[in-house]
Amino acid sequence: MAALYEMLGILATSFVLNIIPFTGPSNMLIAANLALATNADPLTIGFFVALGSALAKSIHYIVTFFVGGFIGKERRKRLDAAGAKIRSWAFLALFIVAASPLPDEPVVVPLGLLKYNPVKFFTSYFTGKLLISVVGAYLGETGQKLLEPFVSQEVLMIASVIFTIAITVLLFKVDITQIFKRFKKKEFAKRDK
């Protein structure tokens, strides 16, 4: 069982890495790194990484929720009309984005502007992050057990940090929206045939 300071450290690390919009590594990588750095079990790591991430993104959501109140009447009408269409699949979309390495902000910010239900927002986001964080923590623990006889824990941690930085840089260099646009074009081209 993890000590209280370890659990608070995991929570704080996750919160800080997720509070800055459009930055930070995947929560899967955060959980994997924390599995190497702490004595906590993977479920505890996954829970606190997901909680820290959900709390940080809830701040993004709340800010856009209240900013949405300053939007003009015409835009508010259009947003409300769009919101009526989006609400039916928003919970699932947010869960999928949270449970994947995709950037969250393109879904979090619009849901805040649309004044999506805050309880549903937190529940969906937290559940998605819990899934990916627990998987990441188990992968980190398994990797450590497999490699520990050959490589010291310090080397594993350094390699993990380097890998995390490399993945983060790659995500910044690769425009995911362009990949989705290309995919959509291919799907529409197949349907038109």
PyRosetta script that sets phi, psi and omega in degrees:
from pyrosetta import init, pose_from_sequence

init()
pose = pose_from_sequence("MAALYEMLGILATSFVLNIIPFTGPSNMLIAANLALATNADPLTIGFFVALGSALAKSIHYIVTFFVGGFIGKERRKRLDAAGAKIRSWAFLALFIVAASPLPDEPVVVPLGLLKYNPVKFFTSYFTGKLLISVVGAYLGETGQKLLEPFVSQEVLMIASVIFTIAITVLLFKVDITQIFKRFKKKEFAKRDK")
pose.set_psi(1, 139.6)
pose.set_omega(1, -178.4)
pose.set_phi(2, -76.0)
pose.set_psi(2, 147.3)
pose.set_omega(2, 175.7)
pose.set_phi(3, -74.1)
pose.set_psi(3, 159.1)
pose.set_omega(3, -179.3)
pose.set_phi(4, -57.3)
pose.set_psi(4, -42.6)
pose.set_omega(4, -179.0)
pose.set_phi(5, -64.5)
pose.set_psi(5, -32.5)
pose.set_omega(5, 177.5)
pose.set_phi(6, -68.5)
pose.set_psi(6, -43.2)
pose.set_omega(6, 180.0)
pose.set_phi(7, -63.9)
pose.set_psi(7, -42.9)
pose.set_omega(7, 177.8)
pose.set_phi(8, -66.4)
pose.set_psi(8, -35.6)
pose.set_omega(8, 176.9)
pose.set_phi(9, -65.0)
pose.set_psi(9, -42.2)
pose.set_omega(9, 177.9)
pose.set_phi(10, -62.9)
pose.set_psi(10, -46.1)
pose.set_omega(10, 179.4)
pose.set_phi(11, -60.8)
pose.set_psi(11, -47.5)
pose.set_omega(11, -178.9)
pose.set_phi(12, -64.5)
pose.set_psi(12, -42.8)
pose.set_omega(12, 179.4)
pose.set_phi(13, -60.5)
pose.set_psi(13, -47.5)
pose.set_omega(13, 180.0)
pose.set_phi(14, -63.2)
pose.set_psi(14, -44.1)
pose.set_omega(14, -179.7)
pose.set_phi(15, -60.4)
pose.set_psi(15, -49.6)
pose.set_omega(15, -177.3)
pose.set_phi(16, -63.6)
pose.set_psi(16, -41.7)
pose.set_omega(16, -178.9)
pose.set_phi(17, -70.9)
pose.set_psi(17, -19.1)
pose.set_omega(17, -178.7)
pose.set_phi(18, -104.5)
pose.set_psi(18, -11.2)
pose.set_omega(18, -174.9)
pose.set_phi(19, -73.5)
pose.set_psi(19, -30.4)
pose.set_omega(19, -179.2)
pose.set_phi(20, -82.7)
pose.set_psi(20, 119.3)
pose.set_omega(20, -175.8)
pose.set_phi(21, -60.6)
pose.set_psi(21, 143.5)
pose.set_omega(21, 174.1)
pose.set_phi(22, 62.0)
pose.set_psi(22, 18.4)
pose.set_omega(22, 178.7)
pose.set_phi(23, -130.5)
pose.set_psi(23, 178.3)
pose.set_omega(23, 176.5)
pose.set_phi(24, 89.1)
pose.set_psi(24, 150.1)
pose.set_omega(24, 179.0)
pose.set_phi(25, -75.8)
pose.set_psi(25, 170.3)
pose.set_omega(25, 175.9)
pose.set_phi(26, -60.7)
pose.set_psi(26, 145.0)
pose.set_omega(26, 177.8)
pose.set_phi(27, -65.0)
pose.set_psi(27, -22.0)
pose.set_omega(27, 174.8)
pose.set_phi(28, -64.6)
pose.set_psi(28, -43.0)
pose.set_omega(28, 179.1)
pose.set_phi(29, -71.1)
pose.set_psi(29, -37.1)
pose.set_omega(29, 176.5)
pose.set_phi(30, -59.7)
pose.set_psi(30, -47.7)
pose.set_omega(30, -179.5)
pose.set_phi(31, -63.8)
pose.set_psi(31, -40.4)
pose.set_omega(31, 179.2)
pose.set_phi(32, -63.3)
pose.set_psi(32, -43.0)
pose.set_omega(32, 178.7)
pose.set_phi(33, -64.6)
pose.set_psi(33, -41.2)
pose.set_omega(33, -179.7)
pose.set_phi(34, -68.7)
pose.set_psi(34, -27.4)
pose.set_omega(34, 175.4)
pose.set_phi(35, -66.0)
pose.set_psi(35, -30.8)
pose.set_omega(35, 177.1)
pose.set_phi(36, -77.8)
pose.set_psi(36, -31.2)
pose.set_omega(36, -171.7)
pose.set_phi(37, -92.9)
pose.set_psi(37, -15.7)
pose.set_omega(37, -175.7)
pose.set_phi(38, -124.5)
pose.set_psi(38, 172.1)
pose.set_omega(38, 175.8)
pose.set_phi(39, -99.3)
pose.set_psi(39, 8.9)
pose.set_omega(39, -177.9)
pose.set_phi(40, -72.5)
pose.set_psi(40, 152.1)
pose.set_omega(40, 177.0)
pose.set_phi(41, -77.6)
pose.set_psi(41, 158.3)
pose.set_omega(41, -175.7)
pose.set_phi(42, -58.0)
pose.set_psi(42, -35.0)
pose.set_omega(42, 179.4)
pose.set_phi(43, -67.1)
pose.set_psi(43, -40.1)
pose.set_omega(43, 177.6)
pose.set_phi(44, -65.3)
pose.set_psi(44, -45.3)
pose.set_omega(44, 178.3)
pose.set_phi(45, -59.7)
pose.set_psi(45, -49.5)
pose.set_omega(45, -179.4)
pose.set_phi(46, -58.7)
pose.set_psi(46, -43.1)
pose.set_omega(46, -179.8)
pose.set_phi(47, -61.9)
pose.set_psi(47, -48.6)
pose.set_omega(47, -175.6)
pose.set_phi(48, -74.6)
pose.set_psi(48, -31.7)
pose.set_omega(48, 173.4)
pose.set_phi(49, -65.0)
pose.set_psi(49, -44.8)
pose.set_omega(49, 179.4)
pose.set_phi(50, -64.1)
pose.set_psi(50, -41.4)
pose.set_omega(50, 179.8)
pose.set_phi(51, -65.0)
pose.set_psi(51, -44.9)
pose.set_omega(51, 178.2)
pose.set_phi(52, -61.8)
pose.set_psi(52, -42.5)
pose.set_omega(52, 178.5)
pose.set_phi(53, -65.0)
pose.set_psi(53, -45.4)
pose.set_omega(53, -178.9)
pose.set_phi(54, -64.8)
pose.set_psi(54, -37.8)
pose.set_omega(54, 177.5)
pose.set_phi(55, -65.6)
pose.set_psi(55, -42.3)
pose.set_omega(55, 179.5)
pose.set_phi(56, -64.2)
pose.set_psi(56, -47.1)
pose.set_omega(56, -178.8)
pose.set_phi(57, -70.6)
pose.set_psi(57, -25.0)
pose.set_omega(57, 175.4)
pose.set_phi(58, -65.6)
pose.set_psi(58, -32.3)
pose.set_omega(58, 175.8)
pose.set_phi(59, -65.8)
pose.set_psi(59, -43.1)
pose.set_omega(59, 176.1)
pose.set_phi(60, -58.8)
pose.set_psi(60, -45.7)
pose.set_omega(60, -179.1)
pose.set_phi(61, -61.3)
pose.set_psi(61, -47.4)
pose.set_omega(61, -177.7)
pose.set_phi(62, -63.1)
pose.set_psi(62, -41.9)
pose.set_omega(62, 178.7)
pose.set_phi(63, -59.4)
pose.set_psi(63, -48.4)
pose.set_omega(63, -179.3)
pose.set_phi(64, -70.3)
pose.set_psi(64, -30.0)
pose.set_omega(64, 176.6)
pose.set_phi(65, -59.2)
pose.set_psi(65, -47.0)
pose.set_omega(65, -178.3)
pose.set_phi(66, -78.5)
pose.set_psi(66, -31.6)
pose.set_omega(66, 174.8)
pose.set_phi(67, -63.0)
pose.set_psi(67, -34.2)
pose.set_omega(67, 178.1)
pose.set_phi(68, -59.3)
pose.set_psi(68, -22.7)
pose.set_omega(68, 178.3)
pose.set_phi(69, -72.3)
pose.set_psi(69, -16.3)
pose.set_omega(69, -179.3)
pose.set_phi(70, -97.2)
pose.set_psi(70, 6.5)
pose.set_omega(70, -179.8)
pose.set_phi(71, -79.4)
pose.set_psi(71, 142.9)
pose.set_omega(71, 180.0)
pose.set_phi(72, -60.4)
pose.set_psi(72, 164.3)
pose.set_omega(72, -175.3)
pose.set_phi(73, -60.9)
pose.set_psi(73, -43.1)
pose.set_omega(73, -178.9)
pose.set_phi(74, -64.3)
pose.set_psi(74, -45.9)
pose.set_omega(74, 178.3)
pose.set_phi(75, -65.3)
pose.set_psi(75, -38.3)
pose.set_omega(75, 178.9)
pose.set_phi(76, -61.4)
pose.set_psi(76, -40.6)
pose.set_omega(76, 178.1)
pose.set_phi(77, -61.2)
pose.set_psi(77, -45.3)
pose.set_omega(77, 179.9)
pose.set_phi(78, -64.9)
pose.set_psi(78, -41.8)
pose.set_omega(78, 178.2)
pose.set_phi(79, -63.7)
pose.set_psi(79, -41.6)
pose.set_omega(79, 179.0)
pose.set_phi(80, -64.5)
pose.set_psi(80, -37.6)
pose.set_omega(80, 177.3)
pose.set_phi(81, -65.5)
pose.set_psi(81, -43.0)
pose.set_omega(81, 177.6)
pose.set_phi(82, -66.0)
pose.set_psi(82, -39.2)
pose.set_omega(82, -179.5)
pose.set_phi(83, -60.8)
pose.set_psi(83, -36.9)
pose.set_omega(83, 179.2)
pose.set_phi(84, -62.4)
pose.set_psi(84, -35.2)
pose.set_omega(84, 179.4)
pose.set_phi(85, -77.0)
pose.set_psi(85, -35.7)
pose.set_omega(85, -173.8)
pose.set_phi(86, -80.4)
pose.set_psi(86, -31.6)
pose.set_omega(86, -173.4)
pose.set_phi(87, -54.0)
pose.set_psi(87, -31.8)
pose.set_omega(87, -176.5)
pose.set_phi(88, -68.7)
pose.set_psi(88, -28.4)
pose.set_omega(88, -179.5)
pose.set_phi(89, -117.2)
pose.set_psi(89, 3.7)
pose.set_omega(89, -176.6)
pose.set_phi(90, -62.4)
pose.set_psi(90, -41.2)
pose.set_omega(90, -178.6)
pose.set_phi(91, -59.7)
pose.set_psi(91, -47.9)
pose.set_omega(91, -179.4)
pose.set_phi(92, -67.1)
pose.set_psi(92, -42.9)
pose.set_omega(92, 180.0)
pose.set_phi(93, -61.4)
pose.set_psi(93, -43.2)
pose.set_omega(93, 179.9)
pose.set_phi(94, -66.1)
pose.set_psi(94, -40.2)
pose.set_omega(94, 177.6)
pose.set_phi(95, -60.3)
pose.set_psi(95, -45.9)
pose.set_omega(95, -177.9)
pose.set_phi(96, -63.7)
pose.set_psi(96, -44.5)
pose.set_omega(96, 179.8)
pose.set_phi(97, -65.1)
pose.set_psi(97, -41.0)
pose.set_omega(97, -179.8)
pose.set_phi(98, -66.7)
pose.set_psi(98, -33.2)
pose.set_omega(98, -177.2)
pose.set_phi(99, -88.9)
pose.set_psi(99, 8.8)
pose.set_omega(99, -179.2)
pose.set_phi(100, -126.7)
pose.set_psi(100, 168.7)
pose.set_omega(100, 177.3)
pose.set_phi(101, -80.7)
pose.set_psi(101, 7.4)
pose.set_omega(101, 178.5)
pose.set_phi(102, -67.5)
pose.set_psi(102, 150.6)
pose.set_omega(102, 176.2)
pose.set_phi(103, -62.9)
pose.set_psi(103, 139.4)
pose.set_omega(103, -176.4)
pose.set_phi(104, -85.3)
pose.set_psi(104, -31.1)
pose.set_omega(104, -171.1)
pose.set_phi(105, -55.7)
pose.set_psi(105, -36.9)
pose.set_omega(105, 178.7)
pose.set_phi(106, -61.9)
pose.set_psi(106, -15.8)
pose.set_omega(106, 175.7)
pose.set_phi(107, -105.1)
pose.set_psi(107, -39.6)
pose.set_omega(107, -177.0)
pose.set_phi(108, -63.2)
pose.set_psi(108, -49.1)
pose.set_omega(108, -175.8)
pose.set_phi(109, -63.1)
pose.set_psi(109, -49.7)
pose.set_omega(109, 178.1)
pose.set_phi(110, -61.4)
pose.set_psi(110, -36.3)
pose.set_omega(110, 179.0)
pose.set_phi(111, -65.5)
pose.set_psi(111, -34.5)
pose.set_omega(111, 174.8)
pose.set_phi(112, -65.8)
pose.set_psi(112, -45.7)
pose.set_omega(112, 178.6)
pose.set_phi(113, -62.4)
pose.set_psi(113, -34.2)
pose.set_omega(113, -179.8)
pose.set_phi(114, -81.8)
pose.set_psi(114, -1.3)
pose.set_omega(114, 180.0)
pose.set_phi(115, 58.1)
pose.set_psi(115, 43.9)
pose.set_omega(115, 175.7)
pose.set_phi(116, -61.2)
pose.set_psi(116, 149.3)
pose.set_omega(116, -176.7)
pose.set_phi(117, -53.6)
pose.set_psi(117, 120.2)
pose.set_omega(117, -177.3)
pose.set_phi(118, -61.4)
pose.set_psi(118, -36.2)
pose.set_omega(118, 179.5)
pose.set_phi(119, -67.4)
pose.set_psi(119, -44.3)
pose.set_omega(119, 177.6)
pose.set_phi(120, -63.3)
pose.set_psi(120, -40.5)
pose.set_omega(120, 178.8)
pose.set_phi(121, -57.1)
pose.set_psi(121, -54.8)
pose.set_omega(121, -176.2)
pose.set_phi(122, -62.5)
pose.set_psi(122, -43.3)
pose.set_omega(122, -178.3)
pose.set_phi(123, -61.6)
pose.set_psi(123, -47.7)
pose.set_omega(123, -178.5)
pose.set_phi(124, -65.1)
pose.set_psi(124, -47.4)
pose.set_omega(124, -177.3)
pose.set_phi(125, -65.1)
pose.set_psi(125, -47.3)
pose.set_omega(125, -179.6)
pose.set_phi(126, -60.4)
pose.set_psi(126, -43.6)
pose.set_omega(126, -178.8)
pose.set_phi(127, -62.9)
pose.set_psi(127, -43.5)
pose.set_omega(127, 177.7)
pose.set_phi(128, -62.8)
pose.set_psi(128, -45.0)
pose.set_omega(128, 179.2)
pose.set_phi(129, -67.6)
pose.set_psi(129, -34.2)
pose.set_omega(129, 177.1)
pose.set_phi(130, -61.2)
pose.set_psi(130, -43.8)
pose.set_omega(130, 179.7)
pose.set_phi(131, -59.4)
pose.set_psi(131, -52.9)
pose.set_omega(131, -175.8)
pose.set_phi(132, -70.4)
pose.set_psi(132, -32.3)
pose.set_omega(132, -179.1)
pose.set_phi(133, -72.6)
pose.set_psi(133, -39.2)
pose.set_omega(133, 177.7)
pose.set_phi(134, -65.9)
pose.set_psi(134, -42.7)
pose.set_omega(134, 176.7)
pose.set_phi(135, -59.8)
pose.set_psi(135, -45.7)
pose.set_omega(135, 179.0)
pose.set_phi(136, -61.2)
pose.set_psi(136, -42.0)
pose.set_omega(136, 179.8)
pose.set_phi(137, -64.8)
pose.set_psi(137, -41.3)
pose.set_omega(137, 177.5)
pose.set_phi(138, -66.1)
pose.set_psi(138, -37.9)
pose.set_omega(138, 176.9)
pose.set_phi(139, -64.1)
pose.set_psi(139, -42.1)
pose.set_omega(139, 177.9)
pose.set_phi(140, -62.2)
pose.set_psi(140, -44.4)
pose.set_omega(140, 179.2)
pose.set_phi(141, -64.4)
pose.set_psi(141, -44.3)
pose.set_omega(141, -179.8)
pose.set_phi(142, -64.4)
pose.set_psi(142, -43.8)
pose.set_omega(142, 177.9)
pose.set_phi(143, -60.7)
pose.set_psi(143, -39.8)
pose.set_omega(143, 178.9)
pose.set_phi(144, -64.2)
pose.set_psi(144, -43.9)
pose.set_omega(144, -179.5)
pose.set_phi(145, -64.7)
pose.set_psi(145, -37.2)
pose.set_omega(145, -179.1)
pose.set_phi(146, -72.5)
pose.set_psi(146, -38.6)
pose.set_omega(146, -173.1)
pose.set_phi(147, -95.7)
pose.set_psi(147, -16.8)
pose.set_omega(147, -175.5)
pose.set_phi(148, -56.9)
pose.set_psi(148, -37.8)
pose.set_omega(148, 178.8)
pose.set_phi(149, -64.9)
pose.set_psi(149, -21.4)
pose.set_omega(149, -175.7)
pose.set_phi(150, -104.9)
pose.set_psi(150, -27.3)
pose.set_omega(150, -173.6)
pose.set_phi(151, -135.4)
pose.set_psi(151, 142.3)
pose.set_omega(151, -179.6)
pose.set_phi(152, -70.9)
pose.set_psi(152, 160.6)
pose.set_omega(152, -179.3)
pose.set_phi(153, -62.9)
pose.set_psi(153, -35.1)
pose.set_omega(153, 179.3)
pose.set_phi(154, -63.4)
pose.set_psi(154, -43.5)
pose.set_omega(154, 178.7)
pose.set_phi(155, -64.7)
pose.set_psi(155, -40.5)
pose.set_omega(155, 177.2)
pose.set_phi(156, -60.7)
pose.set_psi(156, -43.4)
pose.set_omega(156, 179.7)
pose.set_phi(157, -64.2)
pose.set_psi(157, -43.7)
pose.set_omega(157, 179.5)
pose.set_phi(158, -63.9)
pose.set_psi(158, -44.8)
pose.set_omega(158, 178.0)
pose.set_phi(159, -61.5)
pose.set_psi(159, -40.6)
pose.set_omega(159, 179.7)
pose.set_phi(160, -64.9)
pose.set_psi(160, -41.9)
pose.set_omega(160, 177.8)
pose.set_phi(161, -64.1)
pose.set_psi(161, -43.6)
pose.set_omega(161, 178.6)
pose.set_phi(162, -62.0)
pose.set_psi(162, -44.0)
pose.set_omega(162, 178.5)
pose.set_phi(163, -61.5)
pose.set_psi(163, -41.9)
pose.set_omega(163, 179.1)
pose.set_phi(164, -62.4)
pose.set_psi(164, -45.0)
pose.set_omega(164, 179.1)
pose.set_phi(165, -63.0)
pose.set_psi(165, -43.6)
pose.set_omega(165, 179.6)
pose.set_phi(166, -60.9)
pose.set_psi(166, -44.5)
pose.set_omega(166, 179.0)
pose.set_phi(167, -64.2)
pose.set_psi(167, -41.5)
pose.set_omega(167, 179.7)
pose.set_phi(168, -62.9)
pose.set_psi(168, -45.3)
pose.set_omega(168, 178.3)
pose.set_phi(169, -62.0)
pose.set_psi(169, -42.1)
pose.set_omega(169, 178.4)
pose.set_phi(170, -60.5)
pose.set_psi(170, -42.9)
pose.set_omega(170, 178.7)
pose.set_phi(171, -63.7)
pose.set_psi(171, -33.2)
pose.set_omega(171, 176.8)
pose.set_phi(172, -72.5)
pose.set_psi(172, -34.2)
pose.set_omega(172, -178.0)
pose.set_phi(173, -77.6)
pose.set_psi(173, -32.5)
pose.set_omega(173, -177.4)
pose.set_phi(174, -91.0)
pose.set_psi(174, 125.4)
pose.set_omega(174, 178.9)
pose.set_phi(175, -87.4)
pose.set_psi(175, 100.8)
pose.set_omega(175, -175.7)
pose.set_phi(176, -63.5)
pose.set_psi(176, -34.5)
pose.set_omega(176, 180.0)
pose.set_phi(177, -63.1)
pose.set_psi(177, -35.8)
pose.set_omega(177, 178.0)
pose.set_phi(178, -66.4)
pose.set_psi(178, -37.6)
pose.set_omega(178, 178.0)
pose.set_phi(179, -63.2)
pose.set_psi(179, -43.7)
pose.set_omega(179, 178.4)
pose.set_phi(180, -64.5)
pose.set_psi(180, -39.3)
pose.set_omega(180, 178.7)
pose.set_phi(181, -62.1)
pose.set_psi(181, -44.1)
pose.set_omega(181, 178.5)
pose.set_phi(182, -62.5)
pose.set_psi(182, -42.6)
pose.set_omega(182, 179.2)
pose.set_phi(183, -61.9)
pose.set_psi(183, -44.3)
pose.set_omega(183, 179.3)
pose.set_phi(184, -61.3)
pose.set_psi(184, -43.5)
pose.set_omega(184, 179.4)
pose.set_phi(185, -59.5)
pose.set_psi(185, -41.9)
pose.set_omega(185, 179.2)
pose.set_phi(186, -65.5)
pose.set_psi(186, -40.5)
pose.set_omega(186, 179.1)
pose.set_phi(187, -64.6)
pose.set_psi(187, -44.2)
pose.set_omega(187, 178.9)
pose.set_phi(188, -66.1)
pose.set_psi(188, -36.3)
pose.set_omega(188, 178.1)
pose.set_phi(189, -64.7)
pose.set_psi(189, -38.3)
pose.set_omega(189, 178.5)
pose.set_phi(190, -67.2)
pose.set_psi(190, -39.4)
pose.set_omega(190, -179.4)
pose.set_phi(191, -68.6)
pose.set_psi(191, -33.9)
pose.set_omega(191, -178.6)
pose.set_phi(192, -72.1)
pose.set_psi(192, -19.7)
pose.set_omega(192, -178.0)
pose.set_phi(193, -74.4)
pose.dump_pdb("model.pdb")
